[in-house]
Amino acid sequence: MATYLATITIGNFVVTESTTPSGIPVYVATDPRQVAGSAAAVAQIPKMIDFFSSTFGPYPFASTGAIIDRAPDVGYALETQTKPIFSSAASVGTMAHELAHQWYGDSVSPRRWSDIWLNEGFATYAQWMYTEYNGGASVSQTFNSSSNYGRAASSPFWQIVLADPGPEDMFSSIPYNRGAMTLHALRGKLGDDTFFRVLHEWAAGHRHGHAATADFIALAERESGQNLDAFFDVWLFQKGKPTTW
């Protein structure tokens, strides 16, 4: 376990216990004031875990769930191992994002903080996929939206190197959204069969370990049989909005 993924949370919680359809125990602790606002997200935890398991490979831990607190001074959710913690009522999208981190970020942790897109880009892309699976916008629609590829080329959003965003932008939208866009662009280049084989092998090959951007590039090239230098250069190592890849 990476140390930032540990938590101790003490307080007055409503605790529920259940299992996923595949039998994984689910434990959820919710501040009484957050129960109503989190009900939709909590109800979908088993569905999320089974969807991600079918997409990314077996769930890497012995149990799952969430801790939903009322901590307005914290202001964020975090993928604490097996039970992500939320500082306010959890939305369906954020719940999906934090649970996807159990594969990408928790079981496979980044070797360096500069590799943060391997955490946040993967979890964001998983959130996009779950939104589509759950009847919402398609992944392609989200990719092309005004929050993502639809941003103007002149936007500061494109002026940071994704593979090394620096401490000020490490948890900005850049590793999240541009990381997810990188994966969707890669999916288009490799095709679904190869792309999802890469994601599955990434989770399996580095299970309960850590890895770096160079490792992911090597895996994508090995599984696809393609030289992807130009692709990853424009998406990960250059400033500017990619136009060809």
C-alpha positions as CSV (number, residue, x, y, z in Angstrom):
1,M,0.0,0.0,0.0
2,A,1.2,3.5,-0.9
3,T,1.2,5.5,2.3
4,Y,-1.2,8.2,1.0
5,L,-3.8,5.5,0.5
6,A,-4.2,4.8,4.2
7,T,-6.9,6.4,6.3
8,I,-8.4,6.3,9.8
9,T,-11.8,8.0,10.0
10,I,-13.6,8.3,13.4
11,G,-17.1,9.6,13.8
12,N,-20.8,8.9,13.9
13,F,-21.6,6.9,10.7
14,V,-24.5,4.9,9.3
15,V,-22.8,1.6,8.3
16,T,-24.2,-0.7,5.7
17,E,-22.9,-4.1,4.6
18,S,-23.7,-6.0,1.4
19,T,-21.9,-7.9,-1.4
20,T,-21.4,-7.5,-5.1
21,P,-23.1,-10.0,-7.4
22,S,-19.7,-11.7,-7.6
23,G,-19.4,-12.0,-3.8
24,I,-17.0,-9.2,-2.8
25,P,-18.0,-7.7,0.6
26,V,-19.1,-4.0,0.5
27,Y,-18.8,-1.8,3.6
28,V,-20.1,1.8,3.4
29,A,-19.9,4.3,6.3
30,T,-21.9,7.5,5.7
31,D,-22.3,10.6,7.9
32,P,-26.0,10.7,8.7
33,R,-26.3,14.1,7.0
34,Q,-25.0,12.7,3.8
35,V,-27.1,9.5,3.5
36,A,-29.8,10.9,1.2
37,G,-27.4,12.8,-1.1
38,S,-25.2,9.8,-1.5
39,A,-27.9,7.1,-1.9
40,A,-27.7,6.9,-5.7
41,A,-23.9,6.5,-5.7
42,V,-23.8,4.0,-2.9
43,A,-26.5,1.9,-4.5
44,Q,-24.3,1.5,-7.7
45,I,-21.1,0.4,-5.9
46,P,-21.7,-3.3,-6.6
47,K,-22.6,-2.6,-10.3
48,M,-19.5,-0.4,-10.6
49,I,-17.1,-3.0,-9.2
50,D,-18.5,-5.8,-11.4
51,F,-18.3,-3.5,-14.5
52,F,-14.7,-2.6,-13.8
53,S,-13.8,-6.2,-13.0
54,S,-15.2,-7.3,-16.4
55,T,-13.2,-4.5,-18.1
56,F,-9.9,-4.3,-16.2
57,G,-9.6,-7.7,-14.6
58,P,-10.3,-9.1,-11.2
59,Y,-10.8,-6.6,-8.3
60,P,-7.4,-6.5,-6.6
61,F,-8.5,-6.4,-2.9
62,A,-10.6,-8.4,-0.5
63,S,-13.4,-5.9,0.1
64,T,-14.7,-2.6,-1.2
65,G,-17.0,0.3,-0.2
66,A,-16.7,3.9,0.8
67,I,-16.4,6.4,3.6
68,I,-18.7,9.4,3.1
69,D,-18.0,12.1,5.6
70,R,-19.0,15.7,6.1
71,A,-15.7,17.6,6.0
72,P,-16.2,20.8,4.1
73,D,-12.7,22.1,4.9
74,V,-11.2,19.0,3.0
75,G,-13.1,19.6,-0.2
76,Y,-12.1,16.5,-2.2
77,A,-12.5,12.8,-2.5
78,L,-9.5,10.4,-2.3
79,E,-9.0,6.8,-3.4
80,T,-8.1,5.4,0.0
81,Q,-7.4,1.7,-0.4
82,T,-10.6,-0.5,-0.6
83,K,-12.8,2.3,0.8
84,P,-12.5,5.7,-0.9
85,I,-13.2,8.7,1.3
86,F,-15.5,11.6,0.3
87,S,-15.6,14.9,2.1
88,S,-19.2,15.5,1.1
89,A,-22.1,13.6,-0.5
90,A,-20.8,11.3,-3.2
91,S,-22.0,11.6,-6.8
92,V,-22.3,8.6,-9.1
93,G,-19.5,9.9,-11.3
94,T,-17.1,10.6,-8.5
95,M,-17.8,7.2,-6.9
96,A,-17.0,5.5,-10.2
97,H,-13.8,7.5,-10.5
98,E,-12.5,6.6,-7.0
99,L,-13.5,3.0,-7.3
100,A,-11.6,2.7,-10.6
101,H,-8.6,3.9,-8.8
102,Q,-8.5,0.7,-6.9
103,W,-7.0,-0.8,-10.0
104,Y,-5.2,2.2,-11.3
105,G,-3.5,4.2,-8.5
106,D,-4.0,1.8,-5.6
107,S,-3.0,-1.7,-6.9
108,V,-0.8,-0.1,-9.5
109,S,0.7,3.0,-8.0
110,P,2.9,5.6,-9.9
111,R,6.6,5.3,-9.6
112,R,7.0,9.1,-9.5
113,W,4.5,11.9,-9.0
114,S,5.3,13.0,-12.5
115,D,3.5,9.8,-13.6
116,I,0.2,11.0,-12.0
117,W,-1.6,10.8,-15.4
118,L,-1.4,7.0,-14.9
119,N,-3.6,7.4,-11.9
120,E,-5.9,10.2,-12.8
121,G,-6.2,9.7,-16.5
122,F,-7.1,6.1,-16.1
123,A,-9.7,6.7,-13.4
124,T,-11.2,9.6,-15.4
125,Y,-11.4,7.4,-18.5
126,A,-13.0,4.6,-16.4
127,Q,-15.5,7.2,-15.2
128,W,-16.3,8.1,-18.8
129,M,-16.8,4.5,-19.7
130,Y,-19.1,3.9,-16.7
131,T,-21.2,6.9,-17.7
132,E,-21.7,5.4,-21.1
133,Y,-22.4,2.0,-19.7
134,N,-24.9,3.6,-17.3
135,G,-26.9,5.2,-20.1
136,G,-25.2,8.6,-20.2
137,A,-23.0,10.4,-22.7
138,S,-20.8,8.2,-24.8
139,V,-17.0,8.2,-24.3
140,S,-16.6,9.8,-27.7
141,Q,-19.0,12.6,-26.8
142,T,-17.2,13.3,-23.6
143,F,-13.8,13.3,-25.4
144,N,-15.1,15.9,-27.9
145,S,-16.9,18.1,-25.3
146,S,-15.9,21.7,-24.5
147,S,-14.2,20.5,-21.3
148,N,-11.9,18.2,-23.3
149,Y,-10.8,18.1,-26.9
150,G,-13.3,20.8,-27.7
151,R,-11.1,23.4,-25.9
152,A,-9.5,26.0,-28.1
153,A,-5.9,25.3,-29.1
154,S,-4.9,28.6,-27.5
155,S,-6.2,27.4,-24.1
156,P,-3.6,27.2,-21.2
157,F,-5.0,23.7,-20.8
158,W,-2.7,22.6,-23.7
159,Q,0.4,24.4,-22.5
160,I,1.5,21.9,-19.8
161,V,3.5,18.7,-20.6
162,L,1.2,15.9,-19.5
163,A,4.0,13.4,-18.6
164,D,5.5,16.0,-16.2
165,P,2.9,18.5,-15.1
166,G,4.8,19.8,-12.1
167,P,3.6,20.3,-8.5
168,E,1.2,23.2,-9.3
169,D,-0.7,21.2,-12.0
170,M,-0.4,17.7,-10.5
171,F,-4.0,17.7,-9.4
172,S,-5.4,20.2,-11.9
173,S,-7.7,19.0,-14.7
174,I,-4.8,18.4,-17.0
175,P,-3.7,14.9,-15.7
176,Y,-7.3,13.9,-15.4
177,N,-8.9,15.1,-18.6
178,R,-5.9,15.0,-20.9
179,G,-4.8,11.7,-19.4
180,A,-8.2,10.3,-20.3
181,M,-8.1,11.8,-23.7
182,T,-4.7,10.1,-24.3
183,L,-6.3,6.8,-23.5
184,H,-9.2,7.4,-25.8
185,A,-6.9,8.4,-28.6
186,L,-4.8,5.3,-28.0
187,R,-8.0,3.2,-28.1
188,G,-8.7,4.6,-31.6
189,K,-5.2,3.8,-32.7
190,L,-5.0,0.3,-31.4
191,G,-8.6,-0.9,-31.7
192,D,-10.7,-2.1,-28.8
193,D,-9.3,-5.7,-28.6
194,T,-5.7,-4.6,-28.2
195,F,-6.5,-1.5,-26.1
196,F,-8.5,-3.4,-23.5
197,R,-5.8,-6.1,-23.5
198,V,-3.3,-3.4,-22.6
199,L,-5.4,-2.1,-19.7
200,H,-6.0,-5.6,-18.4
201,E,-2.3,-6.5,-18.6
202,W,-1.3,-3.1,-17.0
203,A,-3.4,-4.0,-13.9
204,A,-2.3,-7.7,-13.9
205,G,1.4,-7.2,-14.6
206,H,2.0,-4.5,-12.0
207,R,-0.6,-5.7,-9.4
208,H,0.3,-4.5,-5.9
209,G,3.3,-2.7,-7.3
210,H,4.3,0.5,-9.0
211,A,5.2,1.5,-12.6
212,A,6.1,4.5,-14.7
213,T,5.0,6.1,-18.0
214,A,7.9,4.3,-19.9
215,D,6.5,1.0,-18.7
216,F,3.1,1.8,-20.1
217,I,4.5,2.8,-23.4
218,A,6.5,-0.4,-23.6
219,L,3.5,-2.5,-22.9
220,A,1.3,-0.7,-25.5
221,E,4.0,-1.2,-28.1
222,R,4.5,-4.9,-27.2
223,E,0.8,-5.7,-27.2
224,S,0.1,-3.8,-30.4
225,G,3.3,-4.5,-32.4
226,Q,3.4,-0.8,-33.3
227,N,6.0,1.8,-32.9
228,L,4.1,4.4,-30.8
229,D,6.9,7.0,-30.3
230,A,5.1,9.7,-32.4
231,F,1.7,9.0,-30.7
232,F,3.0,9.3,-27.2
233,D,5.3,12.2,-28.0
234,V,2.4,14.4,-29.1
235,W,0.0,13.3,-26.3
236,L,2.5,13.1,-23.4
237,F,5.7,14.9,-24.0
238,Q,4.8,18.0,-26.0
239,K,2.9,21.2,-25.3
240,G,0.0,22.1,-27.6
241,K,-3.2,20.5,-28.7
242,P,-2.7,17.3,-30.6
243,T,-4.0,17.4,-34.2
244,T,-2.5,14.3,-35.8
245,W,-1.4,11.1,-34.2
